[in-house]
């Protein structure tokens, strides 16, 4: 049901725009009542952000369960361990990205999501005894790398997520060592 509602929302948002689409119209296209829609999603924005909590939990657990490494290698290991979640349903994620990119309110919501994810990863690093200032910096850099990889992947690169992640962390390491010009 949630996937039907997401697909209906994406279809209408792409056709009419986010602002000109109602939850009732999404429900009708999905073949359910508006009440059913609101049982699954609190508003018309959240249909696009379904799975956010699950992704955050997966990443925090991956950081917690990573081998004893320095903070950035810990994040690379954690991100690589959840690649199947990142790579799932590319077409849906591409459609979602187009809608979010075209709507300021949704871009703001996406930024809030990333800020919450950064905080959660910082906290997970702190639980591994990384000092707060380093945990904060590592989490911010890690989410920056993850964002770069996601955008490249959504742009249609034929490269796989693990290669993109490894290369992006390699670029970060090169930048940190002063080797990037």
C-alpha positions as CSV (number, residue, x, y, z in Angstrom):
1,X,0.0,0.0,0.0
2,X,2.8,2.4,0.9
3,X,4.5,1.8,-2.4
4,X,1.3,2.3,-4.3
5,X,0.8,5.7,-2.5
6,X,4.4,6.7,-3.2
7,X,4.1,5.9,-6.9
8,X,0.8,7.7,-7.1
9,X,2.2,10.7,-5.4
10,X,5.3,10.8,-7.6
11,X,3.1,10.5,-10.7
12,X,0.9,13.4,-9.7
13,X,3.8,15.6,-8.4
14,X,5.6,15.1,-11.7
15,X,2.5,15.9,-13.7
16,X,1.0,18.8,-11.6
17,X,3.7,19.8,-9.2
18,X,3.9,19.2,-5.5
19,X,1.9,22.4,-4.6
20,X,-1.0,21.6,-6.9
21,X,-1.5,18.1,-5.7
22,X,-3.6,17.0,-2.7
23,X,-3.4,14.0,-0.5
24,X,-7.0,13.2,-1.6
25,X,-5.9,13.1,-5.2
26,X,-3.0,10.8,-4.4
27,X,-5.3,8.5,-2.5
28,X,-7.8,8.4,-5.4
29,X,-5.0,7.6,-7.9
30,X,-3.8,4.8,-5.6
31,X,-7.4,3.5,-5.3
32,X,-7.8,4.1,-1.6
33,X,-9.6,6.6,0.6
34,X,-8.0,9.7,1.9
35,X,-8.3,8.2,5.4
36,X,-6.2,5.3,4.3
37,X,-3.6,7.7,3.0
38,X,-3.4,9.5,6.3
39,X,-3.1,6.1,8.1
40,X,0.2,5.7,6.3
41,X,1.5,9.2,6.0
42,X,0.9,12.3,8.2
43,X,1.0,14.7,5.2
44,X,1.7,14.9,1.5
45,X,5.4,15.6,2.1
46,X,6.1,12.5,4.1
47,X,5.1,10.1,1.3
48,X,8.5,11.1,-0.3
49,X,10.5,10.5,2.9
50,X,9.2,7.1,3.8
51,X,11.9,4.9,5.2
52,X,13.9,7.7,6.7
53,X,13.9,6.2,10.2
54,X,14.8,2.8,8.9
55,X,17.7,4.1,7.0
56,X,18.9,6.1,9.9
57,X,18.7,3.1,12.2
58,X,20.5,0.9,9.6
59,X,23.4,3.4,9.4
60,X,23.7,3.9,13.1
61,X,23.7,0.2,13.6
62,X,26.3,-0.2,10.9
63,X,28.5,2.4,12.6
64,X,28.1,0.7,15.9
65,X,29.0,-2.7,14.5
66,X,31.9,-1.7,12.3
67,X,35.3,-3.0,13.2
68,X,37.7,-0.9,15.3
69,X,38.8,1.7,12.8
70,X,39.4,5.4,12.7
71,X,36.2,7.5,12.2
72,X,36.3,8.0,8.4
73,X,37.1,4.3,7.6
74,X,34.4,3.4,10.1
75,X,31.9,5.4,8.1
76,X,33.1,3.9,4.8
77,X,32.7,0.4,6.2
78,X,29.2,1.3,7.6
79,X,28.1,2.9,4.3
80,X,29.3,-0.1,2.3
81,X,27.4,-2.5,4.6
82,X,24.1,-0.8,3.7
83,X,24.7,-0.5,0.0
84,X,21.7,-2.7,-0.9
85,X,19.4,-0.2,0.8
86,X,21.0,2.7,-1.2
87,X,20.8,0.8,-4.5
88,X,17.2,-0.4,-4.1
89,X,14.6,0.8,-6.5
90,X,16.7,3.3,-8.5
91,X,13.8,4.4,-10.8
92,X,11.7,5.4,-7.8
93,X,14.6,7.2,-6.2
94,X,15.3,9.1,-9.4
95,X,11.7,10.2,-9.7
96,X,11.7,11.2,-6.0
97,X,14.9,13.2,-6.5
98,X,13.4,15.1,-9.5
99,X,10.3,16.1,-7.5
100,X,12.3,17.2,-4.4
101,X,14.8,19.2,-6.5
102,X,11.9,21.1,-8.1
103,X,10.2,22.1,-4.8
104,X,11.9,24.4,-2.3
105,X,9.7,23.1,0.6
106,X,10.8,19.5,-0.2
107,X,14.5,20.5,-0.6
108,X,14.3,22.1,2.9
109,X,12.8,18.8,4.3
110,X,15.6,16.8,2.6
111,X,18.2,19.0,4.3
112,X,16.5,18.5,7.6
113,X,16.6,14.8,7.0
114,X,20.3,14.9,6.3
115,X,20.9,17.1,9.4
116,X,19.2,14.5,11.6
117,X,21.2,11.7,9.9
118,X,24.4,13.6,10.6
119,X,23.5,14.0,14.2
120,X,22.7,10.3,14.6
121,X,26.0,9.3,13.0
122,X,27.9,11.7,15.2
123,X,26.2,10.2,18.2
124,X,27.1,6.7,17.0
125,X,30.7,7.7,16.6
126,X,30.7,9.2,20.1
127,X,29.5,5.8,21.4
128,X,32.7,4.4,19.9
129,X,34.6,6.9,22.1
130,X,35.4,9.3,19.3
131,X,35.6,12.8,20.8
132,X,32.6,14.9,20.0
133,X,34.4,17.5,17.9
134,X,36.0,14.8,15.7
135,X,32.7,12.8,15.6
136,X,30.9,15.9,14.4
137,X,33.4,16.6,11.7
138,X,33.6,13.0,10.6
139,X,29.8,12.7,10.5
140,X,29.5,15.9,8.5
141,X,32.2,14.8,6.0
142,X,30.7,11.3,5.8
143,X,27.2,12.7,4.9
144,X,28.8,15.0,2.4
145,X,30.5,12.1,0.7
146,X,27.3,10.1,0.9
147,X,25.4,13.0,-0.7
148,X,27.9,13.3,-3.5
149,X,27.7,9.6,-4.2
150,X,23.9,9.6,-4.2
151,X,23.7,12.5,-6.6
152,X,26.2,10.9,-9.0
153,X,24.3,7.7,-8.8
154,X,20.9,9.4,-9.4
155,X,22.4,11.3,-12.3
156,X,22.6,7.9,-14.0
157,X,26.2,6.8,-13.7
158,X,26.7,3.2,-14.7
159,X,29.1,2.8,-11.8
160,X,28.0,0.9,-8.7
161,X,27.6,2.4,-5.3
162,X,30.6,0.6,-3.7
163,X,32.9,2.0,-6.3
164,X,31.5,5.4,-6.0
165,X,31.8,5.3,-2.2
166,X,35.4,4.1,-2.3
167,X,36.4,6.8,-4.8
168,X,34.6,9.5,-2.9
169,X,36.3,8.6,0.4
170,X,39.6,8.4,-1.5
171,X,39.0,11.9,-2.7
172,X,38.2,13.0,0.8
173,X,41.4,11.4,2.1
174,X,43.4,13.1,-0.8
175,X,41.9,16.5,0.2
176,X,42.7,15.9,3.9
177,X,46.3,15.0,3.0
178,X,46.7,18.3,1.0
179,X,47.1,16.4,-2.3
180,X,44.1,18.0,-4.0
181,X,44.5,21.1,-6.0
